[in-house]
Amino acid sequence: MDSVSSVGVLDKVVALLNALEQRGALGLGELQQAIGLPRATTHRLAVALEQHALVRRDAVGRFELGLGLIGLGRAAVERLPVSSVARPVMESLRDRTGEDVHLFVREGDARRCVVSLHSAHALRWIVPEGAVLPLDRGSAGRVLSRLPGRKQAPWVESVEERVKGVASVSAPVCDASGLVLAAVSVAGPVERLTRSPGRRFGAAVVSAAEEISLRLSSS
């Protein structure tokens, strides 16, 4: 297993949790194979994490993410200034568009969903809060990949770029200097958003992103 930090045991713990996040419940052998550690080490780490409610076991004894992570994740999101400021504006955007609304922040070479508001439609595109998605596909990813100092279009749209049948349009949330902090996105089935989602919802998404940016700068 590759070392990420100078604290080896921490790297191993994070690798274990990441494996459970990405693959779901795993037996000891599967977990050992996923993180590339000796069986005894894998078992010792998993059991220790279980004592802290960061790992639990399902009905057949497989390891999976523990319920203690729920509180940690919720606290992390609530204490992220952009998410708490954005939520009421995003609720208004969801009500105006009738579609799912998401807020993404960049995390290394990926993007993480920190706020996800669902539409009332039976057919909808749900991105769970905490989900990690690529930067190079999807309108929000391309917004977060923007380089500072360059004139850009106010919104970015994508149609079936990452998932077949799904369209989205996103706009940047920026700080006072113009640095992109997050991306607000409206997403849903192509049947409703059409193959030109920007034409339909671009102005509404840009308005919401600008409102969030303004609230952040004055908070």
Contacts in CASP RR format, 6 or more apart in sequence:
PFRMAT RR
TARGET T0000
AUTHOR 0000-0000-0000
METHOD contacts of the structure
MODEL  1
MDSVSSVGVLDKVVALLNALEQRGALGLGELQQAIGLPRATTHRLAVALE
QHALVRRDAVGRFELGLGLIGLGRAAVERLPVSSVARPVMESLRDRTGED
VHLFVREGDARRCVVSLHSAHALRWIVPEGAVLPLDRGSAGRVLSRLPGR
KQAPWVESVEERVKGVASVSAPVCDASGLVLAAVSVAGPVERLTRSPGRR
FGAAVVSAAEEISLRLSSS
1 11 0 8 1.000
1 12 0 8 1.000
1 15 0 8 1.000
1 35 0 8 1.000
1 36 0 8 1.000
1 37 0 8 1.000
2 11 0 8 1.000
3 11 0 8 1.000
4 11 0 8 1.000
4 14 0 8 1.000
5 11 0 8 1.000
9 45 0 8 1.000
12 35 0 8 1.000
12 37 0 8 1.000
12 41 0 8 1.000
12 45 0 8 1.000
13 45 0 8 1.000
13 49 0 8 1.000
15 35 0 8 1.000
15 37 0 8 1.000
16 31 0 8 1.000
16 35 0 8 1.000
16 42 0 8 1.000
16 45 0 8 1.000
16 46 0 8 1.000
16 49 0 8 1.000
16 55 0 8 1.000
17 49 0 8 1.000
17 54 0 8 1.000
17 55 0 8 1.000
17 65 0 8 1.000
17 69 0 8 1.000
19 26 0 8 1.000
19 31 0 8 1.000
19 34 0 8 1.000
19 35 0 8 1.000
20 26 0 8 1.000
20 31 0 8 1.000
20 55 0 8 1.000
20 63 0 8 1.000
20 64 0 8 1.000
20 65 0 8 1.000
21 65 0 8 1.000
23 30 0 8 1.000
23 34 0 8 1.000
24 64 0 8 1.000
24 65 0 8 1.000
25 58 0 8 1.000
25 62 0 8 1.000
25 63 0 8 1.000
25 64 0 8 1.000
26 34 0 8 1.000
26 62 0 8 1.000
26 63 0 8 1.000
26 64 0 8 1.000
27 61 0 8 1.000
27 62 0 8 1.000
27 63 0 8 1.000
28 39 0 8 1.000
28 42 0 8 1.000
28 43 0 8 1.000
28 46 0 8 1.000
28 63 0 8 1.000
29 39 0 8 1.000
29 42 0 8 1.000
30 62 0 8 1.000
31 42 0 8 1.000
31 46 0 8 1.000
31 63 0 8 1.000
32 38 0 8 1.000
32 39 0 8 1.000
32 42 0 8 1.000
35 42 0 8 1.000
36 42 0 8 1.000
37 45 0 8 1.000
46 55 0 8 1.000
46 63 0 8 1.000
49 55 0 8 1.000
50 56 0 8 1.000
50 57 0 8 1.000
50 63 0 8 1.000
50 66 0 8 1.000
52 68 0 8 1.000
53 66 0 8 1.000
53 67 0 8 1.000
53 68 0 8 1.000
54 65 0 8 1.000
54 66 0 8 1.000
54 68 0 8 1.000
54 69 0 8 1.000
55 63 0 8 1.000
55 64 0 8 1.000
55 65 0 8 1.000
55 66 0 8 1.000
56 63 0 8 1.000
56 64 0 8 1.000
56 65 0 8 1.000
56 66 0 8 1.000
56 67 0 8 1.000
57 63 0 8 1.000
57 64 0 8 1.000
58 64 0 8 1.000
73 130 0 8 1.000
77 83 0 8 1.000
77 114 0 8 1.000
77 115 0 8 1.000
77 129 0 8 1.000
78 84 0 8 1.000
80 105 0 8 1.000
80 114 0 8 1.000
81 216 0 8 1.000
81 219 0 8 1.000
82 103 0 8 1.000
82 105 0 8 1.000
82 114 0 8 1.000
82 173 0 8 1.000
82 181 0 8 1.000
82 182 0 8 1.000
82 212 0 8 1.000
82 216 0 8 1.000
83 103 0 8 1.000
83 114 0 8 1.000
83 115 0 8 1.000
85 212 0 8 1.000
85 215 0 8 1.000
85 216 0 8 1.000
85 219 0 8 1.000
86 103 0 8 1.000
86 115 0 8 1.000
86 173 0 8 1.000
86 182 0 8 1.000
86 184 0 8 1.000
86 212 0 8 1.000
87 115 0 8 1.000
87 117 0 8 1.000
89 208 0 8 1.000
89 211 0 8 1.000
89 212 0 8 1.000
89 215 0 8 1.000
90 101 0 8 1.000
90 103 0 8 1.000
90 115 0 8 1.000
90 117 0 8 1.000
90 184 0 8 1.000
90 208 0 8 1.000
90 212 0 8 1.000
91 101 0 8 1.000
91 117 0 8 1.000
92 208 0 8 1.000
93 101 0 8 1.000
93 184 0 8 1.000
93 186 0 8 1.000
93 204 0 8 1.000
93 205 0 8 1.000
93 208 0 8 1.000
94 100 0 8 1.000
94 101 0 8 1.000
94 117 0 8 1.000
94 118 0 8 1.000
94 119 0 8 1.000
96 204 0 8 1.000
97 119 0 8 1.000
97 186 0 8 1.000
97 201 0 8 1.000
97 204 0 8 1.000
98 119 0 8 1.000
98 120 0 8 1.000
98 121 0 8 1.000
99 119 0 8 1.000
99 121 0 8 1.000
99 124 0 8 1.000
99 186 0 8 1.000
99 187 0 8 1.000
99 188 0 8 1.000
99 192 0 8 1.000
99 193 0 8 1.000
99 201 0 8 1.000
100 116 0 8 1.000
100 117 0 8 1.000
100 118 0 8 1.000
100 119 0 8 1.000
100 124 0 8 1.000
100 125 0 8 1.000
100 126 0 8 1.000
100 127 0 8 1.000
100 186 0 8 1.000
100 187 0 8 1.000
100 188 0 8 1.000
101 115 0 8 1.000
101 116 0 8 1.000
101 117 0 8 1.000
101 184 0 8 1.000
101 185 0 8 1.000
101 186 0 8 1.000
101 187 0 8 1.000
102 113 0 8 1.000
102 115 0 8 1.000
102 116 0 8 1.000
102 117 0 8 1.000
102 127 0 8 1.000
102 140 0 8 1.000
102 184 0 8 1.000
102 185 0 8 1.000
102 187 0 8 1.000
103 113 0 8 1.000
103 114 0 8 1.000
103 115 0 8 1.000
103 116 0 8 1.000
103 173 0 8 1.000
103 182 0 8 1.000
103 183 0 8 1.000
103 184 0 8 1.000
103 185 0 8 1.000
104 111 0 8 1.000
104 112 0 8 1.000
104 113 0 8 1.000
104 114 0 8 1.000
104 133 0 8 1.000
104 140 0 8 1.000
104 141 0 8 1.000
104 144 0 8 1.000
104 170 0 8 1.000
104 182 0 8 1.000
104 183 0 8 1.000
104 185 0 8 1.000
105 111 0 8 1.000
105 112 0 8 1.000
105 114 0 8 1.000
105 144 0 8 1.000
105 181 0 8 1.000
105 182 0 8 1.000
105 183 0 8 1.000
106 135 0 8 1.000
106 144 0 8 1.000
106 180 0 8 1.000
107 132 0 8 1.000
109 135 0 8 1.000
110 132 0 8 1.000
110 133 0 8 1.000
110 134 0 8 1.000
110 135 0 8 1.000
111 132 0 8 1.000
111 133 0 8 1.000
111 134 0 8 1.000
111 135 0 8 1.000
111 140 0 8 1.000
111 141 0 8 1.000
111 144 0 8 1.000
111 183 0 8 1.000
112 130 0 8 1.000
112 131 0 8 1.000
112 132 0 8 1.000
112 133 0 8 1.000
113 127 0 8 1.000
113 128 0 8 1.000
113 129 0 8 1.000
113 130 0 8 1.000
113 131 0 8 1.000
113 132 0 8 1.000
113 133 0 8 1.000
114 129 0 8 1.000
114 130 0 8 1.000
114 182 0 8 1.000
115 129 0 8 1.000
116 126 0 8 1.000
116 127 0 8 1.000
116 128 0 8 1.000
116 129 0 8 1.000
116 131 0 8 1.000
118 124 0 8 1.000
118 126 0 8 1.000
119 188 0 8 1.000
121 192 0 8 1.000
123 189 0 8 1.000
123 191 0 8 1.000
124 188 0 8 1.000
124 189 0 8 1.000
125 163 0 8 1.000
125 166 0 8 1.000
125 168 0 8 1.000
125 187 0 8 1.000
125 188 0 8 1.000
125 189 0 8 1.000
127 133 0 8 1.000
127 187 0 8 1.000
133 140 0 8 1.000
133 141 0 8 1.000
133 162 0 8 1.000
134 141 0 8 1.000
134 162 0 8 1.000
135 141 0 8 1.000
135 142 0 8 1.000
135 144 0 8 1.000
135 145 0 8 1.000
136 142 0 8 1.000
136 145 0 8 1.000
137 158 0 8 1.000
137 161 0 8 1.000
137 162 0 8 1.000
138 158 0 8 1.000
138 161 0 8 1.000
138 162 0 8 1.000
138 168 0 8 1.000
138 170 0 8 1.000
139 155 0 8 1.000
139 156 0 8 1.000
139 157 0 8 1.000
139 158 0 8 1.000
139 161 0 8 1.000
139 168 0 8 1.000
139 169 0 8 1.000
139 170 0 8 1.000
139 183 0 8 1.000
139 185 0 8 1.000
140 156 0 8 1.000
140 168 0 8 1.000
140 170 0 8 1.000
140 183 0 8 1.000
140 185 0 8 1.000
141 170 0 8 1.000
141 183 0 8 1.000
142 156 0 8 1.000
142 158 0 8 1.000
142 170 0 8 1.000
143 156 0 8 1.000
143 170 0 8 1.000
143 171 0 8 1.000
143 172 0 8 1.000
143 180 0 8 1.000
143 183 0 8 1.000
144 172 0 8 1.000
144 180 0 8 1.000
144 182 0 8 1.000
144 183 0 8 1.000
146 152 0 8 1.000
146 172 0 8 1.000
146 180 0 8 1.000
148 177 0 8 1.000
148 178 0 8 1.000
148 179 0 8 1.000
148 180 0 8 1.000
149 178 0 8 1.000
152 172 0 8 1.000
154 171 0 8 1.000
154 202 0 8 1.000
154 206 0 8 1.000
155 169 0 8 1.000
155 170 0 8 1.000
155 171 0 8 1.000
155 198 0 8 1.000
155 202 0 8 1.000
155 205 0 8 1.000
155 206 0 8 1.000
156 169 0 8 1.000
156 170 0 8 1.000
156 171 0 8 1.000
157 167 0 8 1.000
157 168 0 8 1.000
157 169 0 8 1.000
157 170 0 8 1.000
157 196 0 8 1.000
157 197 0 8 1.000
157 198 0 8 1.000
157 202 0 8 1.000
158 167 0 8 1.000
158 168 0 8 1.000
158 169 0 8 1.000
158 197 0 8 1.000
159 167 0 8 1.000
159 190 0 8 1.000
159 195 0 8 1.000
159 197 0 8 1.000
160 166 0 8 1.000
160 167 0 8 1.000
160 190 0 8 1.000
165 189 0 8 1.000
165 190 0 8 1.000
166 187 0 8 1.000
166 188 0 8 1.000
166 189 0 8 1.000
166 190 0 8 1.000
167 187 0 8 1.000
167 188 0 8 1.000
167 189 0 8 1.000
167 190 0 8 1.000
167 193 0 8 1.000
167 194 0 8 1.000
167 195 0 8 1.000
167 197 0 8 1.000
168 185 0 8 1.000
168 186 0 8 1.000
168 187 0 8 1.000
168 188 0 8 1.000
168 193 0 8 1.000
168 197 0 8 1.000
169 185 0 8 1.000
169 186 0 8 1.000
169 193 0 8 1.000
169 197 0 8 1.000
169 198 0 8 1.000
169 200 0 8 1.000
169 201 0 8 1.000
169 202 0 8 1.000
169 205 0 8 1.000
170 183 0 8 1.000
170 184 0 8 1.000
170 185 0 8 1.000
170 186 0 8 1.000
170 205 0 8 1.000
171 183 0 8 1.000
171 184 0 8 1.000
171 202 0 8 1.000
171 205 0 8 1.000
171 206 0 8 1.000
171 208 0 8 1.000
171 209 0 8 1.000
171 210 0 8 1.000
172 180 0 8 1.000
172 181 0 8 1.000
172 182 0 8 1.000
172 183 0 8 1.000
172 184 0 8 1.000
172 209 0 8 1.000
173 180 0 8 1.000
173 181 0 8 1.000
173 182 0 8 1.000
173 183 0 8 1.000
173 184 0 8 1.000
173 209 0 8 1.000
173 212 0 8 1.000
173 213 0 8 1.000
173 216 0 8 1.000
174 180 0 8 1.000
174 181 0 8 1.000
174 209 0 8 1.000
174 213 0 8 1.000
175 181 0 8 1.000
175 213 0 8 1.000
175 216 0 8 1.000
175 217 0 8 1.000
176 217 0 8 1.000
181 213 0 8 1.000
181 216 0 8 1.000
182 212 0 8 1.000
183 209 0 8 1.000
184 205 0 8 1.000
184 208 0 8 1.000
184 209 0 8 1.000
184 212 0 8 1.000
185 205 0 8 1.000
186 193 0 8 1.000
186 197 0 8 1.000
186 201 0 8 1.000
186 202 0 8 1.000
186 204 0 8 1.000
186 205 0 8 1.000
187 193 0 8 1.000
193 200 0 8 1.000
193 201 0 8 1.000
194 200 0 8 1.000
198 205 0 8 1.000
END
